[in-house]
Amino acid sequence: MPGDLLGEHLRHLKRRNLRPSTIEQRRRALRRLARAMDPETATTEAIEDWLDARDLTAGGRATEISHLRGFYRWAVAEGRLEHDPTIKLVRPKEPRRLPRPIPEGDLAMAVELAPPAIRAMLMLAAFAGLRAIEIAGLCGEHVHLDRGVLLVGEGKGGGMSSVPIAPSLVPVLRDLPESGPCFRLSDGRQMRPHNVSHLCNQYLHGLGIEHTLHSLRHRFGTQAYIATDRDLRATQELLRHRTPVSTAIYTWVDPGRLGEAVKRLPVVGQQERLPW
């Protein structure tokens, strides 16, 4: 892909104030396309064949198509291209996503055996619900133990928000640097989100735990939901979601509770007579 067209599109995304991780994902998606074909002459059939050859999951394919559509719609609207080959692309229906919280026993073992830096990352995900991008961007100035809050910057929706500090997090946070990035690479550079995910996932898998760092955020959402007496709105705020629809994905419900609810349904002939 001509560098000027890609660069202009990325600058457009920055002007829209999209978060850096979204812009980086768009850049990578377009680079992948450019390595396979010329985006300016790409056809619907060629793109579909390229996607088929990559053996993507339904979610992965849907995400890739979304990035391509965003680019082509912009290019056509700006008069840079005449045709949008993604209009007729079939975007797969994604399966219903279920919560996947890490089991408490696995979490306890992982935290106990982890080296200090990884332990801190795991705790931030499990007890504050931080995403990898938020852990990577955490600085000492964001930790306010006196106020009992943790400032979270550059989350999924951008901007800043705050999370109450759980008591079990206090000792971990006290050991973090008082200023500057909390997590750095061996060469001193600040960790990026993929560094955080890779380190934590590699560590968990090395222990024989199949879950990932994000499963610890699911654990936080599930436990927060229970702790708030199943208040979905409060849990939404703690997870920093824009809508409760996203929050529902993170809140695992014990199937036993559903069974008890069904057992309490009135039998035929015992229902109250309705007024209509």
N, C-alpha and C positions, 0 to 999 in steps of 0.2 A: 504494500500500500504506500502511495506517495507520502513521504513524511509530512508535507505541508497540510495535506487533507486530514491526516490523523491528528497532527498537532492542533489544527484549527478546531477540530471536534472536541478534543480534550480541553482546550481553552474555553469552549462554549460550556462544557460541563462545570468547569471551575466558576464561570460567571453565574451559573445557576446555583452555586454554593452547595454542590453535592459533596458528600464526604469523600476524603482522599481514597479510602479503600474502594469505594464504588468506581471512582475514576480509574484506579489502578486495575480493577477487574475488567472494566471496559477496554482499557488499553491492551491487556493481555488477550482478551477475546478477539480483538481486531488483528492483533499480531499473529495469532494462530491462523486466522482466516487468510491473512496476507501471505503466510508461508505456504499455504495450500493452493491459492489461486489469486488472480488479480481481482480485487474487490470491485473495481470499476466496470468489469465485464462479466462478473459472476452471474450465473443463472440460478433460478430456483432449484432446478434439477441438480446442478453441480454442488450447491450448498447442501442439499438433502443427502446426496451421496457421501459427501465429506462427513456429515454428522453421523450417518449410518456406520461408516467405517470406524468410527471412534468408540463404538460400543458404550455410549453414555447411558447413565441411568435416566429415568424420566425427568427427575429434578434437574440433573445436570444439563440435559438437552433443552429443557424449558428455559433455564438460566442463560444458556448460550444464545438461544434464539432471541431472548429479550434484549441482550446486548447488541446483537446484530440489527434487530429492528430499530432500536434507538438510534444507531448510527445512520442507517439508511433513510429513516424518516427525516432526520436532520439534514442529510446531504441533499435529498430531493427538495425539501422546503427551502433550502438556501440556494437552490439552483446549481449545486455542484455536480449532481448526477441527475439523469433523466428518468431512471427506472429503479424501483425498489423491488429487488428479487425476493424479499422476505415476506411480501404480502400474502403469498399463497403457501408459505411454510406451515406445516401442521405442528402446532404446539401441543405436546402431549399433556394429557390430564394427569396431574400429579396425584399419587395415592395419598390417602389420608395419613397425615403425620401423627404419630403417637409419642407421648412423652417417654423418655428413656433415661430416667435418673440412675446414677450409679448406686449400687447397693451400699448400704451403710457399712457393712463389714469390709467391702473392698476399699471404700473411702478411708476408713480408719487405718487399714494396713498401709495404704499408699501414703497417707500423711505421716504415719509413724516412721516409715523407712526412707522417706524422701530427703535428699540434701536440702540445705536451707532455702536456696533460691526457688527450686521446684516446689518445695513445701509451701512457700509463700504464695506461689501462683495457684496451686491447687486450693489453698484455703480461700483465696480471693474469689475463685470461681464458685466454691461450694458454700461459702458463708456470706458472700456479698453479691453473688450472681454476676460477676464481671465476665465479659467476653474477652477473647484473646486480644482484640484490638484495644480494649480498655486497660487490660493488664500491661500491655506493651507501652501504653501512653501514660501510665501512672507515674507521677513524680512525688517527691517528698513533700512538696508544698501542698499537695492534694489531701494529705492526711491530717485531720484535725481531731486528735484524740481528746482534747479539752472540750470540744463541742460534740464529740461522739458521732461525727459524720465523715464520710469519705467522698471527696469530690471526684466525679467521673467525667473525663473529657473525651471527646471524639468517639462517642458511642455510635450505635447503629444509625441514629438519626442526626448525629452531629451535635455541636453545642456542648453545654455542661449540665450535669445533674448531680444529685447527691444520693448517697445510700447510708442508712444508719449503720454504725459499726457494731457488729455482734461481739459480745464479750470474749468469745474464743479467738477473735481476730486481734485483740489488743496486743498480746505478746508478739505476734508475728509482725504487726505494723511498727512496733517499737524498734524492731531490728532493721527496718528499712532505712535507707539514706534520708537525711532530713531535708535535702534539697536535690534537685536534678532528677534524672530518670532513675527509677527504682531498680530496673532490670537492664543489664548491659551484657554485651557479648564479650568474649575473652579479649578482644582488641580494644575494648572501651566504648564501642559504638552502642547506641541505644538499640535494644531489641525491637524487631518488627513483629507484627502479629503472627506471621508464619513461623518465626523463630520460637515464639511462646507455644504455639500449637504443637510444633514438631517435638520440642523438648519434652513437653508434658505427655503427649501421646506415646512417644517412644518409651518414656519411663513407665507409664501405665502398662503398655503392652509387654514390656520386659518383665513385669511382675505377673504376667498371665491374665491381666485384667483387659477385657475386650473393649471396655468403654473408652471414651475420649474426654478431653478437657471439657467439651461442651456438655457432656453428660453431667458434669458437676454443676453447671448452671441450671440444668433441668432439675437436679437434686435441690438446689436452692429454691427454685420456683415451687416445687412440690411441698417442701417443708414450710415455706412461707405461706402457702395456701392453707395448710393444716393449722399453722400457728395463728392465723388470722380468722380462725373458725370458718374457713372456706369462703373468705371474702375475695372474690375474683377481682374486684376493683382495687382493693388495697394491694393485692399481689401484682396487679398490672403496674402500679406505681413503683413497687420495689424492683420489678424487672425492667422498668423504663420502656414499656411498650406503648405505642400510640393507640392501639385498640386492644380490647380484651380478647379478640379473636386470636391474636398471637399468643396471648397469655395462656389460653386454654391448652395449647400444645405442650406447655411446660408443666402442667399440673396433673400429675398422675392421681387417679381416683382408685381406691381399693375396690376391686370387684366385689368383695364381701359386702361393702356398704350398698352397692347397687342391688345385690341379692336381697338384703334386708328390706330395702325400700319396696321392692316388688312384692315381698311377702306381706307387707302391710296394706297392699291394695285391697279394697273391699271386694267381697265375692258378689256374684250376681244375686240380686234381690236385697242386698244390704246397703246399696248406695242411697244417699239422700235424694229425695225427689227434687229435681230441678224445677225452677219456677216457669220454664218455657216449654 
